[in-house]
Amino acid sequence: MKNTKQESIKRREKTLKVIKTLGIDYCEGLPLIGEERLCKTTDQVCKRFLAGFFSAMLACDYNGDRDFFENEGRKIICSFLEQFNVKSELFPDELNIITGECDERTAVNVSWNVECSYALMWALGFVSSEEMEEPSNGCDTRTMVKFVQQFKTFDEIMSACKMRSQSEVLDMFDVYYNFHWVCVDKRINPSTNCGNLNEEVVMERRKALEWLISEEQDWNEISLDT
């Protein structure tokens, strides 16, 4: 079902309530969310969440403890990928982390996937909207690890998912679209007030939300213009 102009206007009004509550600046002329729609299934989102999260954790090991990465980290993550049957869901840069054919720059980029995965946790119903609307400090990876560890199979975690509606996804995307604008504008105009928003966190979560409403399969191919 296509979004009407009135729906887009109401969505922006809801977004501005969030923005004003945070006391940050916004752009009056930022384009409305119009013809976008939810393009990914619960199955796709759950698989991407797991593949992105596992590869991000291993990328953190690469940057933080190279010996552990080489001797134990890769084995542990490979076992999780097999346990949940999501190795085939890895993007090229993520696969390079798993095989060890990476460098520090690739590892840093992939480590940020944890924020993308957090956004997908929200889409799957495991994170509240209130928590998603506060992207200042980044997600708690320890909590995410504990969350995943309670499941033994992909089917188990799928049965626990409560995928958010298209309307909810578009609402949150609009919030992050506006968040990203103010973060970018802050770099250009230092007087812009972006409050406690963390631009890297905002950008990565927006990337995941963009992926949900995009036909692209690799979220690295999605433009994040503001």
C-alpha positions as CSV (number, residue, x, y, z in Angstrom):
1,M,0.0,0.0,0.0
2,K,1.4,3.4,-1.0
3,N,1.8,6.2,1.5
4,T,-0.4,9.2,1.0
5,K,0.8,12.8,1.3
6,Q,-1.3,13.1,4.4
7,E,0.3,10.1,6.0
8,S,3.8,11.5,5.2
9,I,2.8,14.8,6.8
10,K,1.5,13.1,10.0
11,R,4.7,11.0,10.1
12,R,6.8,14.1,10.1
13,E,4.7,15.7,12.8
14,K,5.3,12.7,15.0
15,T,9.1,12.9,14.2
16,L,9.2,16.6,15.1
17,K,7.7,15.8,18.5
18,V,10.6,13.5,19.2
19,I,13.1,16.1,17.9
20,K,11.6,18.9,20.0
21,T,11.6,16.7,23.1
22,L,15.3,16.2,22.6
23,G,15.7,19.9,22.1
24,I,17.8,19.6,18.9
25,D,17.6,21.5,15.6
26,Y,15.8,20.3,12.5
27,C,15.3,21.2,8.9
28,E,11.9,22.5,7.9
29,G,12.5,21.6,4.2
30,L,13.8,18.0,4.7
31,P,11.9,15.8,2.2
32,L,9.0,13.8,3.5
33,I,9.1,10.0,3.5
34,G,6.7,9.2,0.6
35,E,6.7,6.0,-1.6
36,E,9.0,3.9,0.6
37,R,7.8,0.5,1.8
38,L,9.0,-2.4,3.9
39,C,10.9,-4.7,1.5
40,K,12.4,-7.3,3.9
41,T,10.7,-10.3,5.5
42,T,11.1,-11.3,9.1
43,D,13.2,-14.2,7.9
44,Q,15.6,-11.9,6.0
45,V,15.8,-9.5,8.9
46,C,16.5,-12.1,11.5
47,K,19.3,-13.7,9.4
48,R,20.8,-10.3,8.7
49,F,20.7,-9.4,12.4
50,L,22.6,-12.6,13.3
51,A,25.1,-12.5,10.5
52,G,25.8,-8.8,11.1
53,F,26.1,-9.2,14.8
54,F,28.4,-12.2,14.8
55,S,30.8,-10.6,12.2
56,A,30.8,-7.3,14.2
57,M,31.8,-9.2,17.4
58,L,34.7,-10.9,15.6
59,A,35.8,-7.6,14.1
60,C,36.0,-6.1,17.6
61,D,38.2,-9.0,18.5
62,Y,40.5,-8.3,15.5
63,N,41.0,-4.7,16.7
64,G,41.1,-5.4,20.4
65,D,42.9,-8.8,20.9
66,R,44.6,-10.1,17.7
67,D,45.8,-13.3,19.5
68,F,42.3,-14.2,20.7
69,F,41.0,-13.4,17.2
70,E,43.4,-15.8,15.6
71,N,43.3,-18.6,18.1
72,E,39.8,-18.7,19.6
73,G,37.6,-15.9,18.2
74,R,37.2,-17.1,14.7
75,K,36.4,-20.6,15.9
76,I,33.8,-19.4,18.3
77,I,32.1,-17.1,15.7
78,C,32.2,-19.8,13.0
79,S,30.5,-22.2,15.3
80,F,27.7,-19.6,15.9
81,L,27.3,-19.0,12.2
82,E,26.9,-22.8,11.7
83,Q,24.6,-23.1,14.7
84,F,22.2,-20.5,13.4
85,N,22.9,-21.4,9.7
86,V,23.6,-17.9,8.6
87,K,27.1,-18.0,7.1
88,S,25.6,-17.7,3.6
89,E,24.1,-14.3,4.7
90,L,27.5,-12.6,5.3
91,F,28.4,-9.7,3.1
92,P,31.8,-9.7,1.4
93,D,33.5,-7.5,4.0
94,E,32.0,-9.6,6.8
95,L,33.2,-12.8,5.2
96,N,36.7,-11.3,5.0
97,I,36.6,-10.9,8.8
98,I,35.6,-14.6,9.2
99,T,38.4,-15.9,6.9
100,G,41.0,-13.5,8.4
101,E,41.6,-11.8,5.1
102,C,41.1,-8.3,6.4
103,D,42.9,-5.2,7.6
104,E,42.2,-2.8,10.4
105,R,40.1,-0.5,8.3
106,T,37.8,-3.3,7.3
107,A,37.6,-4.5,10.8
108,V,36.7,-1.1,12.1
109,N,33.9,-0.7,9.5
110,V,32.5,-4.2,10.2
111,S,32.6,-3.6,14.0
112,W,30.1,-0.8,13.5
113,N,27.7,-3.4,12.2
114,V,26.7,-3.9,15.9
115,E,24.7,-0.7,15.7
116,C,23.0,-1.9,12.5
117,S,22.2,-5.1,14.3
118,Y,20.7,-3.2,17.2
119,A,18.4,-1.4,14.8
120,L,17.3,-4.8,13.4
121,M,16.7,-6.0,17.0
122,W,14.3,-3.1,17.3
123,A,12.6,-4.1,14.0
124,L,12.2,-7.6,15.2
125,G,10.5,-6.4,18.4
126,F,13.4,-7.0,20.8
127,V,14.2,-3.4,21.6
128,S,11.7,-0.6,22.6
129,S,11.1,2.4,20.4
130,E,12.0,4.6,23.4
131,E,15.5,3.0,23.5
132,M,15.9,3.4,19.7
133,E,15.1,7.1,19.9
134,E,18.1,7.7,22.2
135,P,21.2,7.0,20.0
136,S,23.7,8.9,22.1
137,N,25.9,6.2,23.7
138,G,25.6,3.3,21.4
139,C,24.3,-0.1,22.2
140,D,25.3,-2.5,25.0
141,T,27.0,-5.4,23.3
142,R,27.1,-7.5,26.4
143,T,23.3,-7.3,26.6
144,M,23.1,-8.3,23.0
145,V,25.4,-11.2,23.5
146,K,23.3,-12.5,26.4
147,F,20.2,-12.0,24.3
148,V,21.5,-14.2,21.5
149,Q,22.9,-16.8,23.8
150,Q,19.4,-17.7,25.1
151,F,18.6,-19.2,21.7
152,K,19.9,-22.5,20.4
153,T,18.6,-22.5,16.8
154,F,17.5,-20.1,14.1
155,D,13.9,-21.4,14.4
156,E,13.9,-20.6,18.2
157,I,14.8,-17.0,17.7
158,M,12.4,-16.7,14.7
159,S,9.6,-17.9,16.8
160,A,10.3,-15.1,19.3
161,C,10.3,-12.3,16.7
162,K,7.5,-9.8,16.5
163,M,8.3,-7.9,13.4
164,R,7.2,-4.3,13.5
165,S,4.7,-3.0,10.9
166,Q,5.6,-1.1,7.8
167,S,4.2,2.1,9.4
168,E,6.4,1.6,12.5
169,V,9.5,1.1,10.4
170,L,8.8,4.2,8.3
171,D,8.1,6.2,11.4
172,M,11.5,5.2,12.9
173,F,13.3,5.7,9.6
174,D,11.9,9.3,9.5
175,V,13.2,10.0,13.0
176,Y,16.7,8.7,12.0
177,Y,16.6,10.6,8.7
178,N,16.1,13.8,10.7
179,F,18.7,12.7,13.3
180,H,21.3,12.2,10.6
181,W,20.5,15.6,9.0
182,V,21.2,17.5,12.2
183,C,24.4,15.5,12.8
184,V,25.7,16.2,9.3
185,D,24.7,19.9,9.6
186,K,26.6,20.1,12.9
187,R,29.8,19.4,11.1
188,I,29.1,22.1,8.5
189,N,27.6,24.6,10.9
190,P,29.1,24.3,14.4
191,S,26.3,26.4,15.9
192,T,23.8,23.7,15.0
193,N,22.4,21.9,18.1
194,C,22.5,18.1,17.8
195,G,22.3,17.5,21.5
196,N,23.9,14.2,22.6
197,L,23.4,12.5,19.3
198,N,26.4,10.4,18.2
199,E,26.7,10.7,14.4
200,E,28.4,7.3,13.9
201,V,25.6,5.5,15.9
202,V,22.9,7.4,14.1
203,M,24.4,6.7,10.6
204,E,24.8,3.0,11.2
205,R,21.3,2.5,12.6
206,R,19.9,4.6,9.7
207,K,21.8,2.3,7.3
208,A,19.9,-0.7,8.7
209,L,16.6,1.1,8.6
210,E,17.3,2.1,5.0
211,W,18.1,-1.6,4.2
212,L,14.7,-2.6,5.5
213,I,13.0,-0.3,3.0
214,S,15.4,-0.9,0.1
215,E,15.6,-3.6,-2.6
216,E,19.4,-3.7,-2.1
217,Q,20.7,-6.8,-0.4
218,D,24.0,-5.4,0.8
219,W,23.5,-2.3,3.0
220,N,26.9,-1.0,2.1
221,E,25.5,-0.3,-1.4
222,I,22.8,2.1,0.0
223,S,23.3,5.9,-0.2
224,L,22.9,7.8,3.1
225,D,22.5,11.3,1.6
226,T,20.7,13.8,3.8
